[in-house]
């Protein structure tokens, strides 16, 4: 235990205004380490560094200096800040500077270069091979035709000769037959290896897996799509199939309404933005054609762009040029907000933005845009009415960003360690998957790239009605928020054990009394609606110069959520029929949490078997 930081500062008898100078752009930046404090006496305390557990004895005045220097700034800035914050220190600049020199010497303040060097010290890890490109398709032959056309152009250009797997979830025979025809045409034009998985192929795979993993036999039809529910979206079924068929390898994932090429946003830059609060940018276009032509097509293999990152440790990326962190990008950020930037943290998924149709089913987020983007959103009434339907936009990041979780479907995944399944039914399966990945692999990251993929839906969707209605999250978002906000930290190291712990917690939710389940639903809906009201009210109060049509819609959304907040009706989630009563809501919550718990419990054994089978499992279809 060190006592070398026991500096005493004598308070001066007169006040002098600290000189304000512009920070030297070449001067090193420093930030104090985060830690835990315990009092020793009226004058001394123990400070334990959170990162490495080292302990130091110091006076409370020195502790105050640490507290005032949490953000990366120059030493002169830290000295000036302490002198301004603590009465009586204005005449003791040299004494304050000596305190900071001591803190730096003892490792209680970290320099920008020290942080970046620590981040770059990552172990080498060679990623696994890529198993295949998986495409989720469902009753949209026209969309699939566009996607396969863009992939054929990609293969002609880069001659990658990748293996493509079509996961066909079509409900009609006509669509399935057309999908097979399109796949045969793609095979002839590209020469690539192709695998088609429709309903009969799924059934054979389910039978095979049930024999190999008998404990999972009863949940497999639900997990992979042997059952059907025409009233509900089932994108998670194809997702789970892709994860099992790629177990032990890497994969990329498309939806049938995607299309290449990847495009780089205007004013996109290299490097990695360390700020965890950085926002994606949004641009609006007059029509879908303009949106599809925006930005600049990247001149490298789009698959290799993602595969160069996924499966590697973060430090291996930031040590290069493409994802290097600029020293001055750390300015103003405390170390406590950079905990996720660990050099050994594996990149388990990569994401990109989209251009064309929006990937969100509601436009509530549009009313929380920053001022510059809000001005474009509401430029005139005609464009505003067009923009609220989100039919022609660009949404994505202008600089790469490492995050602990994401909202949309990833492009590339590292499935060499067990990635969890997701709910086979309901929208929001991508957000749920990302949050459960974080639970299973708490030190892992996803990488948002400053590129976007084309996204063109089968027709213009009206989103304004859902936007203006009371916020009613779907079941998958209920579980996502439950994992993020309510689950205590798990201590188990093994991802499989963590996933089974989540299953036990979900069973606990469903095992509550009917009154208890209704209380959970009401409490959750009250929280998300009250939170939305507060955020929109802040936007409304801060944008008094916004057009009246924007203000009117914000008030409508606030009022709709306010009425729902005090209503006495059934606590319904967004997937459930509007006519259900309270008892039915309680029953649905029990049934859906139980099914998801069954899936999470069975998944580790299924994934382990699939990993042992490797390419044989995919080749046997």
C-alpha positions in Angstrom: 0.0 0.0 0.0 1.5 3.3 -1.1 1.4 6.5 1.1 3.3 8.6 -1.4 0.3 10.6 -2.5 -0.3 12.2 0.9 0.1 15.7 -0.4 -1.0 18.7 1.7 -2.2 21.9 0.1 -2.2 25.1 2.1 -5.2 27.3 1.3 -4.2 30.8 0.2 -5.6 34.0 1.8 -6.5 35.8 -1.5 -8.3 34.9 -4.7 -6.8 35.3 -8.1 -8.6 34.4 -11.4 -6.8 31.5 -13.2 -5.5 32.5 -16.5 -7.5 31.1 -19.3 -5.4 29.9 -22.2 -6.2 27.8 -25.3 -5.2 24.2 -24.8 -2.0 23.1 -26.6 -3.2 20.7 -29.3 0.1 18.8 -29.0 0.1 18.5 -25.2 -0.7 15.0 -23.8 -4.1 14.4 -22.4 -4.7 12.8 -19.0 -7.7 11.2 -17.2 -7.9 9.9 -13.7 -8.5 6.2 -13.1 -11.9 5.1 -11.8 -11.9 3.6 -8.4 -13.6 2.9 -5.0 -13.0 5.0 -1.9 -13.1 4.1 1.8 -12.5 6.6 4.6 -9.5 6.1 7.0 -9.8 9.2 9.1 -11.1 12.8 8.9 -8.3 13.6 6.6 -7.3 10.4 4.8 -8.9 7.7 2.6 -8.0 4.6 0.7 -8.5 4.7 -3.1 -8.7 1.3 -4.9 -8.2 1.4 -8.6 -11.1 -0.3 -10.4 -8.9 -1.5 -13.3 -6.2 -3.4 -11.4 -7.2 -3.4 -7.7 -4.1 -1.3 -6.6 -4.7 0.7 -3.4 -3.4 4.1 -2.4 -3.7 6.2 0.7 -4.3 9.9 0.1 -5.8 13.0 1.6 -9.3 14.0 0.7 -7.8 17.1 -1.0 -5.9 14.8 -3.4 -9.0 12.7 -3.9 -10.9 15.9 -4.9 -8.2 16.6 -7.4 -8.7 13.1 -8.9 -12.5 13.6 -9.0 -12.0 16.9 -10.9 -9.8 15.3 -13.5 -11.8 12.3 -14.7 -12.0 13.5 -18.4 -9.1 13.4 -20.8 -7.7 16.9 -20.8 -4.3 18.6 -20.7 -2.4 18.9 -17.4 -2.8 22.7 -17.5 -6.5 22.3 -17.9 -6.8 20.0 -15.0 -4.7 22.4 -12.8 -6.9 25.3 -13.8 -10.1 23.3 -13.1 -9.0 22.3 -9.6 -7.9 25.9 -8.8 -11.3 27.2 -10.0 -13.3 24.5 -8.2 -11.6 24.5 -4.8 -11.8 27.8 -2.8 -8.4 29.2 -1.7 -6.2 27.5 -4.3 -6.0 30.3 -6.8 -2.5 31.3 -5.6 -1.1 27.7 -5.4 -0.7 26.7 -9.0 2.7 25.0 -8.4 1.4 23.0 -5.5 -1.6 21.8 -7.5 0.7 20.9 -10.4 2.9 18.8 -8.1 -0.1 16.9 -6.9 -0.9 16.0 -10.5 2.7 15.0 -11.2 2.5 12.7 -8.3 -0.8 11.2 -9.5 0.7 10.6 -12.9 3.9 9.0 -11.4 1.8 6.6 -9.3 -0.4 5.5 -12.3 -3.5 7.1 -10.9 -3.8 9.3 -14.0 -3.5 7.8 -17.5 -2.2 9.6 -20.5 -3.9 9.4 -23.9 -0.9 7.5 -25.3 -0.9 5.2 -22.4 -4.5 4.4 -23.0 -4.0 3.8 -26.7 -0.9 1.6 -26.1 -2.8 -0.4 -23.5 -5.6 -0.9 -26.0 -3.3 -2.1 -28.8 -1.7 -4.7 -26.6 -4.0 -7.6 -27.7 -3.2 -11.2 -28.1 -3.1 -12.6 -31.7 -6.1 -14.6 -32.8 -6.6 -16.1 -36.2 -10.3 -16.0 -37.2 -12.0 -19.2 -38.3 -13.0 -19.7 -41.9 -16.2 -18.4 -43.2 -18.8 -21.2 -43.6 -21.4 -19.5 -45.9 -23.5 -16.6 -46.9 -27.0 -17.1 -45.4 -30.1 -15.4 -46.9 -33.4 -15.3 -45.1 -36.3 -15.2 -47.6 -40.0 -15.2 -47.1 -42.7 -14.9 -49.9 -40.9 -12.0 -51.7 -39.5 -13.4 -55.0 -39.2 -9.9 -56.5 -37.0 -8.8 -53.6 -34.9 -11.9 -53.7 -34.4 -11.5 -57.5 -32.9 -8.0 -56.9 -30.6 -9.3 -54.1 -29.4 -12.2 -56.1 -28.8 -9.9 -59.1 -26.6 -7.7 -57.0 -24.7 -10.7 -55.6 -24.2 -12.0 -59.1 -22.6 -8.7 -60.0 -20.5 -8.9 -56.9 -19.3 -12.4 -57.9 -18.4 -11.3 -61.5 -16.4 -8.4 -60.0 -14.5 -10.1 -57.2 -14.7 -13.8 -58.2 -15.1 -14.8 -54.6 -17.0 -18.0 -55.4 -18.7 -18.1 -52.0 -21.1 -20.7 -50.7 -24.7 -19.3 -50.6 -27.5 -20.8 -48.5 -31.1 -19.7 -49.0 -33.3 -20.2 -45.9 -36.7 -20.1 -47.4 -39.5 -19.4 -44.9 -42.2 -18.9 -47.6 -45.8 -19.9 -46.8 -46.9 -20.3 -50.4 -45.8 -22.9 -52.8 -45.7 -20.4 -55.6 -43.1 -18.2 -53.8 -41.0 -21.2 -52.8 -40.9 -22.5 -56.4 -40.0 -19.1 -57.7 -37.2 -18.9 -55.1 -35.8 -22.2 -56.3 -35.8 -21.0 -59.9 -34.0 -17.8 -59.0 -31.4 -19.8 -57.1 -30.8 -22.0 -60.1 -30.4 -18.9 -62.3 -28.0 -17.5 -59.9 -26.0 -20.7 -59.8 -25.7 -20.7 -63.6 -24.6 -17.1 -63.8 -22.2 -17.1 -60.9 -20.9 -20.7 -60.7 -21.2 -20.6 -56.9 -22.1 -23.4 -54.6 -25.7 -23.1 -53.5 -27.9 -24.8 -50.8 -31.6 -24.4 -50.7 -33.4 -25.0 -47.3 -37.2 -25.0 -47.5 -39.9 -26.6 -45.4 -39.0 -30.2 -46.2 -35.3 -29.6 -45.7 -36.0 -28.0 -42.4 -38.1 -31.0 -41.3 -35.2 -33.4 -42.2 -32.8 -31.3 -40.3 -35.1 -31.1 -37.2 -35.4 -34.9 -37.3 -31.7 -35.4 -37.5 -31.0 -32.9 -34.6 -33.7 -34.5 -32.5 -32.0 -37.9 -32.8 -28.6 -36.4 -31.9 -29.9 -34.2 -29.0 -33.0 -36.0 -27.6 -33.4 -33.4 -24.8 -34.1 -30.8 -27.5 -36.6 -32.8 -29.5 -39.7 -31.1 -28.2 -38.5 -27.5 -28.7 -36.8 -28.0 -32.1 -40.0 -27.5 -34.2 -40.6 -24.2 -32.5 -37.0 -23.1 -32.5 -36.2 -23.8 -36.2 -39.6 -23.4 -37.8 -41.4 -26.8 -37.9 -44.5 -25.0 -36.6 -46.1 -22.1 -38.3 -47.9 -19.0 -37.1 -49.1 -17.0 -40.1 -50.2 -14.1 -38.0 -46.6 -13.4 -36.7 -43.3 -12.6 -38.2 -40.8 -15.4 -37.9 -37.4 -14.1 -38.9 -35.8 -15.7 -35.9 -36.3 -19.2 -37.3 -34.0 -18.6 -40.2 -31.5 -16.8 -37.9 -31.4 -19.9 -35.6 -30.9 -22.2 -38.6 -28.0 -20.1 -39.8 -26.3 -20.1 -36.4 -26.5 -23.9 -36.2 -25.3 -24.5 -39.7 -22.4 -22.2 -39.2 -21.4 -23.4 -35.6 -17.7 -23.3 -35.2 -17.1 -20.9 -38.1 -18.0 -17.4 -39.3 -21.0 -16.4 -41.4 -22.6 -13.5 -43.1 -26.4 -12.8 -43.1 -28.7 -11.2 -45.6 -32.4 -10.6 -45.7 -34.1 -10.9 -49.1 -34.9 -7.2 -49.2 -31.2 -6.3 -49.0 -29.0 -5.5 -52.0 -25.4 -4.7 -52.7 -23.3 -2.6 -53.2 -22.2 -1.3 -49.9 -21.9 2.5 -50.0 -19.9 4.9 -47.9 -21.7 7.9 -46.5 -20.8 11.4 -47.5 -18.1 12.8 -45.1 -17.4 9.3 -43.8 -13.9 9.0 -42.2 -11.4 6.4 -41.3 -10.5 5.5 -37.7 -12.6 4.5 -34.7 -14.8 6.9 -32.7 -14.2 6.0 -29.0 -17.3 8.0 -27.8 -20.0 5.4 -26.8 -22.7 8.1 -27.1 -22.0 8.9 -30.8 -25.1 9.0 -32.8 -25.8 7.6 -36.2 -26.6 10.2 -38.9 -29.8 10.3 -40.9 -30.4 11.8 -44.3 -33.7 12.1 -46.2 -34.3 11.8 -49.9 -37.2 12.7 -52.2 -37.6 9.1 -53.4 -36.2 5.6 -53.2 -34.1 6.1 -56.4 -32.3 9.1 -55.0 -31.6 7.2 -51.7 -30.2 4.2 -53.6 -27.8 6.5 -55.5 -26.5 8.4 -52.5 -23.0 8.0 -51.1 -20.1 6.4 -52.8 -19.8 2.7 -53.7 -16.8 1.1 -51.8 -14.1 -0.2 -54.1 -13.1 -3.2 -52.0 -14.8 -6.6 -51.5 -17.7 -5.8 -49.1 -17.5 -9.3 -47.5 -13.7 -8.9 -46.9 -14.3 -5.5 -45.3 -16.4 -7.1 -42.6 -14.4 -10.4 -42.4 -11.2 -8.4 -41.8 -12.8 -7.3 -38.5 -15.1 -10.0 -37.2 -13.5 -12.6 -35.0 -10.5 -10.5 -34.2 -9.7 -8.7 -30.9 -10.3 -5.0 -30.8 -6.7 -4.2 -30.2 -5.6 -5.8 -33.4 -7.9 -3.4 -35.3 -7.0 -0.2 -33.4 -3.3 -1.0 -33.9 -3.8 -0.6 -37.6 -4.7 2.4 -39.8 -8.3 1.7 -40.7 -9.6 1.7 -37.1 -7.0 3.7 -35.3 -8.2 6.0 -32.5 -7.0 9.6 -32.9 -5.5 10.9 -29.6 -7.6 14.0 -29.6 -10.8 11.9 -30.0 -10.4 11.0 -26.3 -10.7 14.7 -25.2 -13.5 15.2 -22.8 -14.2 11.4 -22.3 -13.8 9.8 -18.8 -12.2 6.4 -18.5 -15.4 5.1 -16.9 -17.1 5.5 -20.3 -14.3 3.7 -22.1 -14.4 0.5 -20.1 -15.7 -1.4 -23.2 -12.6 -0.5 -25.2 -10.5 -3.5 -24.1 -7.8 -4.6 -26.5 -8.6 -8.3 -25.9 -12.4 -7.8 -26.4 -13.4 -10.0 -29.4 -15.5 -8.5 -32.2 -18.3 -11.1 -32.5 -20.4 -9.1 -34.9 -20.1 -6.3 -37.5 -22.9 -4.0 -38.6 -23.6 -1.4 -41.2 -26.2 1.2 -41.9 -28.8 1.1 -44.6 -29.9 3.2 -47.5 -33.4 3.1 -49.1 -36.2 1.9 -46.9 -36.0 2.3 -43.1 -35.4 -0.8 -41.0 -37.6 0.4 -38.2 -41.4 -0.1 -38.1 -42.0 3.1 -36.1 -40.8 6.6 -36.7 -40.9 7.8 -33.0 -37.1 8.1 -33.1 -37.4 10.8 -35.8 -38.7 13.2 -33.2 -35.5 12.9 -31.2 -33.1 13.8 -34.0 -30.4 16.4 -33.3 -31.2 20.0 -34.5 -29.4 19.9 -37.9 -31.1 16.6 -38.9 -34.4 17.7 -37.5 -34.2 20.8 -39.8 -33.9 18.5 -42.8 -36.7 16.3 -41.5 -39.2 19.2 -41.3 -37.9 21.3 -44.1 -41.3 21.8 -45.6 -44.7 20.2 -45.0 -44.6 18.0 -48.2 -41.2 16.6 -47.4 -42.1 16.2 -43.8 -45.2 14.1 -44.7 -43.0 12.0 -46.9 -40.2 11.6 -44.4 -42.4 10.4 -41.6 -43.1 7.2 -43.6 -39.3 6.5 -43.8 -39.4 5.2 -47.3 -36.2 6.9 -48.6 -33.5 7.5 -46.1 -29.9 6.9 -45.2 -29.1 5.8 -41.7 -25.7 4.9 -40.4 -22.5 6.0 -38.8 -19.9 8.2 -40.5 -17.0 6.6 -38.5 -16.5 3.1 -37.2 -17.7 2.6 -33.6 -17.3 -0.3 -31.2 -20.4 -1.0 -29.1 -21.5 -3.5 -26.5 -24.8 -4.1 -28.3 -26.7 -3.2 -31.4 -30.3 -2.8 -32.6 -30.4 -4.2 -36.2 -29.4 -7.4 -37.9 -25.6 -7.9 -38.1 -23.9 -8.6 -41.4 -21.0 -10.8 -40.2 -20.8 -13.0 -37.1 -18.1 -14.9 -35.4 -19.8 -18.2 -34.4 -16.6 -20.0 -33.3 -17.8 -19.5 -29.7 -21.4 -20.2 -28.8 -23.7 -17.5 -30.0 -27.2 -17.7 -28.5 -30.3 -18.4 -30.4 -33.0 -15.8 -30.7 -36.8 -15.9 -30.4 -38.0 -17.6 -33.6 -41.2 -15.5 -33.6 -41.8 -11.8 -33.4 -40.1 -8.7 -34.6 -37.2 -7.3 -32.6 -35.3 -10.7 -32.8 -32.2 -8.8 -33.8 -32.2 -6.5 -30.7 -32.9 -9.5 -28.4 -30.1 -11.5 -30.0 -27.6 -8.7 -29.5 -28.5 -8.1 -25.8 -28.3 -11.9 -25.1 -24.9 -12.0 -26.8 -23.8 -9.3 -24.4 -25.1 -11.4 -21.5 -23.3 -14.5 -22.7 -20.0 -12.7 -23.7 -19.9 -9.6 -21.5 -16.5 -8.5 -22.8 -17.3 -8.9 -26.5 -18.1 -6.1 -28.9 -19.9 -5.4 -32.1 -18.3 -3.1 -34.7 -20.4 -0.6 -36.6 -18.8 0.2 -39.9 -19.3 3.6 -41.8 -20.9 1.9 -44.7 -24.5 1.0 -45.6 -26.4 -1.7 -47.5 -29.4 -1.2 -49.8 -32.7 -2.0 -48.2 -35.8 -2.0 -50.5 -39.0 -3.4 -49.1 -41.7 -4.9 -51.3 -43.9 -1.8 -51.1 -44.4 1.5 -49.4 -45.2 1.0 -45.7 -47.2 3.4 -43.7 -45.4 4.0 -40.4 -47.1 7.2 -39.2 -50.1 5.5 -37.6 -47.8 3.3 -35.4 -45.6 6.3 -34.7 -48.5 8.5 -33.5 -50.1 5.7 -31.4 -49.1 4.9 -27.8 -45.7 3.1 -27.6 -46.4 -0.6 -27.2 -43.2 -2.7 -27.4 -43.3 -6.2 -28.7 -42.4 -9.2 -26.5 -38.8 -9.4 -27.8 -38.2 -5.9 -26.7 -39.8 -6.7 -23.3 -37.2 -9.5 -22.9 -34.4 -7.3 -24.3 -35.1 -4.6 -21.7 -35.5 -7.2 -19.0 -32.0 -8.5 -19.8 -30.5 -5.0 -20.0 -32.1 -3.3 -17.0 -33.3 -5.9 -14.5 -30.9 -8.8 -14.5 -28.1 -8.7 -12.0 -24.6 -9.4 -13.1 -23.8 -13.0 -13.8 -20.5 -14.4 -12.5 -20.3 -17.7 -14.5 -17.6 -17.7 -17.2 -19.1 -20.2 -19.6 -21.6 -18.7 -22.1 -23.7 -21.9 -21.9 -24.1 -21.5 -18.2 -25.0 -17.9 -18.5 -27.7 -18.7 -21.1 -29.2 -21.3 -18.8 -29.2 -18.8 -16.0 -31.2 -16.4 -18.3 -33.6 -19.3 -18.9 -34.1 -19.7 -15.2 -34.9 -16.0 -14.8 -37.4 -16.2 -17.6 -39.1 -19.1 -15.9 -39.2 -17.1 -12.8 -41.1 -14.3 -14.7 -43.6 -16.8 -16.1 -44.0 -18.6 -12.8 -45.4 -15.5 -11.0 -49.1 -15.5 -10.1 -51.5 -14.0 -12.6 -51.5 -10.8 -10.5 -47.7 -10.8 -10.4 -47.4 -11.2 -14.2 -49.9 -8.4 -14.8 -47.9 -6.2 -12.4 -44.7 -6.9 -14.4 -46.4 -6.0 -17.7 -48.0 -2.8 -16.3 -44.8 -1.7 -14.6 -42.9 -2.2 -17.9 -45.4 -0.4 -20.1 -45.6 2.5 -17.6 -41.8 2.8 -17.6 -41.3 2.8 -21.4 -44.1 5.2 -22.0 -43.1 7.6 -19.2 -39.6 7.5 -20.4 -40.7 8.3 -24.0 -42.9 11.2 -22.7 -40.0 12.7 -20.8 -37.7 12.5 -23.8 -40.2 14.0 -26.2 -41.2 16.7 -23.8 -37.5 17.7 -23.6 -37.4 17.8 -27.4 -40.5 19.8 -27.6 -39.3 22.4 -25.0 -36.0 22.8 -26.8 -37.4 23.2 -30.3 -39.9 26.1 -30.0 -38.9 27.3 -33.5 -39.9 24.0 -35.1 -42.8 24.1 -37.6 -46.3 23.8 -36.2 -46.9 20.4 -37.9 -43.9 18.9 -36.1 -45.0 20.4 -32.8 -48.5 19.1 -33.3 -47.4 15.6 -33.9 -45.0 15.6 -30.9 -47.9 16.7 -28.8 -50.1 13.9 -30.3 -47.5 11.3 -29.4 -47.1 12.6 -25.9 -50.9 12.7 -25.4 -51.3 9.2 -26.8 -48.8 7.8 -24.4 -50.2 9.8 -21.5 -53.6 8.4 -22.1 -52.2 4.9 -22.3 -50.2 5.5 -19.1 -53.3 6.1 -17.0 -55.7 3.8 -18.8 -57.1 0.8 -17.0 -57.0 -1.6 -19.9 -55.2 -4.9 -20.4 -51.3 -4.6 -20.3 -50.9 -5.8 -23.9 -47.6 -6.1 -25.7 -47.3 -5.2 -29.3 -47.4 -8.8 -30.8 -50.7 -9.6 -29.0 -54.1 -9.2 -30.4 -55.7 -5.9 -29.4 -58.8 -7.7 -28.2 -57.0 -9.7 -25.4 -58.1 -9.1 -21.9 -55.9 -8.9 -18.8 -56.1 -12.7 -18.0 -55.1 -13.5 -21.6 -52.1 -11.1 -21.3 -50.9 -12.9 -18.2 -51.3 -16.3 -19.9 -49.4 -15.1 -23.0 -46.5 -13.8 -20.9 -46.3 -17.2 -19.1 -46.4 -19.1 -22.4 -43.9 -17.0 -24.3 -41.4 -16.8 -21.5 -41.6 -20.5 -21.0 -41.0 -21.2 -24.7 -38.1 -18.9 -24.9 -36.6 -20.4 -21.7 -37.0 -23.9 -23.3 -35.1 -22.6 -26.3 -32.3 -21.1 -24.3 -31.9 -24.3 -22.2 -31.7 -26.6 -25.2 -29.5 -24.3 -27.3 -26.0 -25.0 -25.8 -26.3 -28.8 -26.5 -27.6 -28.2 -30.0 -24.9 -25.7 -30.8 -22.2 -28.0 -29.4 -23.4 -30.9 -31.6 -23.6 -28.6 -34.7 -20.1 -27.4 -34.0 -18.8 -31.0 -33.8 -20.5 -31.8 -37.1 -19.0 -28.7 -38.8 -19.6 -28.5 -42.5 -21.0 -32.0 -42.5 -24.3 -30.7 -41.1 -24.7 -28.2 -43.9 -23.5 -30.7 -46.5 -26.0 -33.3 -45.5 -29.0 -31.1 -46.4 
